[in-house]
């Protein structure tokens, strides 16, 4: 068995597959483990000063906590060290071959044939089962704006993925493109680190959740068992609940000085940032519409005055990129830059022996859902909880009908989805009172170690 990638998904897969007596070999393209959380990794979009957008309780696996004095929102190096410690605890590091990138994967008889590149050498390997855990956020996407190729600002146009030196923007005029958490966090970062001016250009104004509300990390309010349950069973109720909560947390962003969001909450959407709205209120971040064209250093708009900038940072998302898959695999999986067709985000009924982890877009930490997905994988392949082909075919239909990979999900939803497949949902089969008792709890990995396979006792033995 082979795992491709030694980031959180690959490490979680290794931990749970070895628990079922599989002996995976892991190939990692970088010289260190951690994936996105190794900021020296060319496939990482993390910048040196970055801290986690998610609270430590959900930015970890159920087997290992952060050290007791870790801040609520750990620095990226703390998360990187956490993954090192996790790999040590489960003897995963010795399974990893570093500096080795997968360049081609195809079926060869009963096995998978892998072509890999290490330094300048091409090598081959094969295995009956392969896990793809290469990450969702490593192929930056920058939408075309007329004239962008001739932008003459001294700092050029960079994607947030390549935002590695915030201090280079000190005393400079900067436009940040995008309305998601990365764009808002970078705009805030630049404003607080001394950029001469910061303009945030977005297609629409989203509602904005803070990281903390009344001294409580927002995950304790947004990523609860109840909201995971609503996301799976009653999406309309989740939407109403989301609107009510965000109005309670931060209110209408236009009261801070942003444009008015769309009156339909579903069309407006939501994101998060602790500082952005306050910086708008202080005039340190200036909201703008999306640029119509670029002329030299000047950004022009249809309904706003032009601005001159020295640099542009695009926090505009990522393409789904799996270039190593054979053409036959890409066709079967209906792979595009926007999506892929999988049964329960993991398998395909016509491609036995292949699993793909962590390829959905999500609000919130991936650690808890990835752990449950890795357990789902291990329990399925070990035969402990087999996944019949008929269920997989139905799952492919659900994926296409509901657009599983065409829209973002929430952390609690994805964690609970996989927990139900694992038989580790603590509310399954319980009465309404028991479910109501669970509803307020934040969804963490530990919650899904209270029932079912691999249940932990009170002393975490």
N, C-alpha and C positions, 0 to 999 in steps of 0.2 A: 504494500500500500504506500502511496506517495501523497504528500501534502505539498501544495505549492503556496508558499508565503508563510512567514513567521511573525506576522502581526497578531493582534488580538484574536482574529478568527482562526488562524492557523494554530496558535497555541491552545485555544479552547478545544479545537478539533483533536489535537494530539493528546491533550489531557484525557478526554472522554473516550477516544478510541482505544488508547492503551488500557483504560479501565476495563475494556471488553476484550482484552488479550490480543488486539491488533498490534502490529509492530511497524508503525509508520516511519518512513524516511521523509525528511522535510528539506525542500530546496528553497533558499531565500536569495533574492537577487542582490540584496545589500550585504555589507560586511558586518551588520549587527541586527539583532532581532528587534521587534517592536513596531514594524510597519510605519504607519503615520506618526507614531509616537517616538520615532527616532528622527529628530529634525535634520540630522546630517544625511538622511536617506534621500536620494534624488527623487524618489516616489512619494515623498512626504511634503505636505503643504503647510507644515507647522513652521512658525517663525520663532526665533530664540526667546523672545519675551512672552510667548503665548502661555496662558493658563487655560485649564479645561473650562469649557462652557457648561459642564455638567458636574453636579455635586459628587463628592468622593464615594458616597454610599452606592451610587449606581455606576460609577466608573471603576468597577472592580468585579471580580468573580466571587462566587460563594465560598471558595476554599481559602481565601486569603484577604485580609483587610489591609488597608493602608496603615502605616505607623500612626500611633495615637495622636501625635502632634501635627499631622498633616492638615493644612488649611482646608476649609470646606471645598474650595475649587483648586485642585492641585496644579502646580506648575508642570509644564510638559515634561521636564526632566524627572519629576517625581513619578509621573505615570510611566515613563520609560523605565525607571528603576523598578517600579512595581512589576512590570512585565518580565524584567530580568529575574526578579525574586520568584515570580510564579513559575517561570521556566526551570529555575533551579529546584524548587520544591517538588516538581513532578519529573525531574530528570529528562527534560525535553531538549535542553541545549545540545546534548551529545547526539541527538538525532538530526541536527541541522547541518546541512552543507551550505556554507555561505558563498556569496559572490557568484551565484549560479542562477541564471535566468532561464525560464521556460520560453522557448521560441516557437515550438510547434507541438500540438497534441492531436493524435488521431488514433482511431481504433485499428488494432492489428490482431485479427483472430479473436481469441478470448481475452487478450490483454490490451492495455493502452500503451502506445508507443510515444515516448517523450524525446524530443530533441531539445537539448539544453546548451547554453553557452556559458562558459566560465573563463573569464579573461578573454583571450582570443581563441580559445579551444572549444570545438563543438563536441559534445558527448551525448550518448544515448542511454536511456533507461526504459524500463517497462514494469508494469504492475497491473494486477487485475482490477484494482480500484484506485481512483484518483480524486482528491479533494482540491478544488480551486478556491483559494482564500487570499486572492491578490488585492482585494479592496475595491471600493466603489469610487474613491475620490483621488484618482491619479491621472486623469486625462482632462486638463483644463479646457473650458469652453468660453470663448470671448465673442459675443455677437458682433457682427460687422456693422460699423457706422460709416456712412459716407465720408471719405477723406481720411479715415483712420491710418491708412498706409503712409500718409504724408505728415502725420503728427510730428511737430518739430520741437516739442518740449524736451528739455535737457534730460529728464528722467524716463522718457519714453512711456510705453504702455505695458504694464505688467499684470498678469493674473494674480489673484490672491495666493495661488499655489506657489508663486515665485516671490512673494513678499517676505524677504529674508532679512532686510536691513532697514527697519523703520527710521533709524537716525539719518539715513540718506535724505529723508524728506523734511528734515528740520529747516525752517525758514523758507520752505518752498510752498507754492500754490498747487493743491492737489484736488483732482476729481476722483471720487470713488464711485464705481458703477455697480448697481445692484441693491436689492432690498432685503436680502436674507441676513442671517446672523453674522456671517463672515464679513459682509460689506459693512454692516453697522459697527461691528467690533473694530475693524480696521480704521474706519472713519473716526471712531472714538479714540483709538490708539494714537492716530496721527495728531488729532486735535490736542490731546493731553501731553504729547511728546514735543510739541513746539512747531508744528507746521504753520506757515504764514497764514494759510486759509485752507479750509476743507469744505468741499461741496459734495454732497451725496446725491447722485443722479439715479432715479429709479422709475420704473414704468408705472408702478402703483404704490400708494402708501399702505403699508400693512399696520396692523395693531402690534404693539411691542410689549412683551412681558419682561419684567426685570429678572435678574438672577435670584434676588432675595426679596421677600415681601414680609414686612413686619418681623424681621429677624429670622425668617424661615426660608431655606432654599426652595425655589419655586417647584422643584420636582416633587416635594411633599404635597403639593396642591394639584399639579398637572399630570403626574405620572403615577397615579394611584391605581389600585386594583379595580376600583369602580370605573375609572376612565378607560382602562384597558378592556374591561367587560363591555362598556358602551360602544367602544370603537368596533368590536367584533360583532356585537349583537344588536346595536341600535345606533347607527352612525348619526342619524338626525338628532337624537338626544345628546350625543357627544358634541355636536356642533353648537347646540343651544347652551350646553354647559360651558363650552370653551368661550363663547361670547360673554356670558355672564361673568366668568372668572377674570377674563382679561380686562373687562371694564372695571372690575373691582381692584385689580392689581395696579393698573396704570391709567385707566380711563381712555378717553378719546385723545389720540396723539396730537390732533390739531390744536388742542389746548396748550401744547408746548410750543407750537409754531410750525408744525408740519402741515402739508396739505391735508384736506379732509379725506378720510378713507371712504371707500365705497359703502353705500348704505346697506348693502347685502354683505354680511360678515363673511360668508363663504367665498365671495369674490374678492373681498379685501385681503383675507388671509392674515396670518399672524407669524411673528418671529420673536426674537429675544435679544436683549442687550441691557446691561445694567446702567450704562452711562449715556447712551445715545440721546434719549429724549431730554435729559437735563442739559446736555451740551447744545442741543438745538435751542432750548429755552435761553441759554446764555449767549447765543449767537456764535458759538465756536464751531458748530457744524451747520452748514447751510443746505437745506433740502432744495433739490432742483428736479425738474422733469427729465425724461430721457433725452439725450442729445439727438438732434436731427442730422447734424453734419459736423465735421471737424475741418477747420481751415487753419493750417499752421499750428499755433498754440491755442487757437480760439475754438471753444465749443459753442455751437449755435443751437438754439431751441426754437420750437414752433411758438411757444407761449411764455417765454422768459427772456431776459436780457442775456446777451452772450457773456461768457467768462473766459479769461485767459488763465491757463494752468501750465505748470512745469512738468507735471506727471499725472498719469492716469493709472489707477489700480482697479481692476475688474474683479469684483466678487460675484461672478456670474455663473457659478456652477460647473458641473463636470459632465463629460460624455461617459457613457458606459463603454468601456474599452477592454476587450478580451482578444487581442490580436493574434494570440497563439493558437486559437481554436481552428481546427481544419474547416474548410468550406462546408463540408457535410454537416459538421456540428453546428456551425452558425446557421445553416438553413433549418435544421431540425429544431433548434432552440429559438428560431425567429429573432435572432439577435439584431438589434439596431443600436444606434447611439443613445436612444432613449429608453430601451427596455429589452426584456427577454421573457420567454415563456417557460415557467417552471412550476412544478407541482409543489405547493407550499414553500415557495421561494428556495427550493433545495434540489429537487430531483426532476428527471424527465422519464416518462414510462418507456420511451424508445431508446434510452441511453443508459442501460444498466451499468453500475459500477462507477458512475460519475456523480459527484455532488458539488454544488456551488454555494458558497457561504457568503452572507453579508452584502448582497448586491442590490438591496433596496435602498431608497432614500428615506431618511428618518429625522424626526425631531427628538433630541435626547440622546443619551449615551447608548452606544452599541454593545457595551460589555454584557449587560444582562440578557438581551435577546440573543447575542451570539452564543452565550453559554447554553441557553436552552436549545438553540438550533444545533449546536454540536452534540448535545445529548440526544436530540431527535435523530440525528445522523447515526450516532453510535448504537442506539437502541434498535434502529431499523436494520442496519447492516449486520448486527450481531444476531438478529432473529428474535430478540427479546420482545420487541413490538413491531412485527413485520408490517410493511406497507404494501397492501395488495395492489396489483397493477390497475385494477378497476378503480381504486381510490385515486391513484395517480392520474389516470385519464380524466376523472372528474375534477381533480385539482388543476389540471391544465385548462380545462374549460372555465373554471372559476377565475384563473389567472387572466385569461383573455377577456372574459365578460366584465370583470371588475377592475381591469387595468392595474393589476398588482404592482407593476414596476413603472407605471406612468404617473404616480402621485406619491407624495411623502406620507409616511406613517408616523405614529407616535411610539415611543419606546415601550410604554406599558402594553399597547396593543400587540406588538410583535413578540414581546416576552411571553405574554399570556397565550398567544396563538401557538407557539412552540411548546409551551408547558402543557397545553391540552393534548397535543400530539404525543407528548412524553408520558402522559398519565401523572403529571406532577402539579396540576392545578389544584390548590388547596380548597377551592370552592366547588369542585366538580361533585355532583351528586348530593351536595349538602342542601339543607333547607334555607329558606329565605333569611332567617335570623343569622345563620352562620355566614351567609354571603354578605349581609349587611355589616356584620362584625369585621369582615375582611376589607370592605370597601374603602375605608379611609387610609389603609396602609400603602406606603410607597412600594412600588414594585422593584424588588431587589433580587439578586440571585438566591439569597438565603430564604426568601419566601417560598421558592420552589424546591427547597430541600426539606420541607416539613412533611411531605407526603410522597408516596410512590417510591419508585426505584431510587436508591442512593439517598434515602432519607437520613438526615443528620439528627442526632440526639441533642439534648439541651447543651451538652458540653462540646459540640462540634467534633465529635470523635471520628 
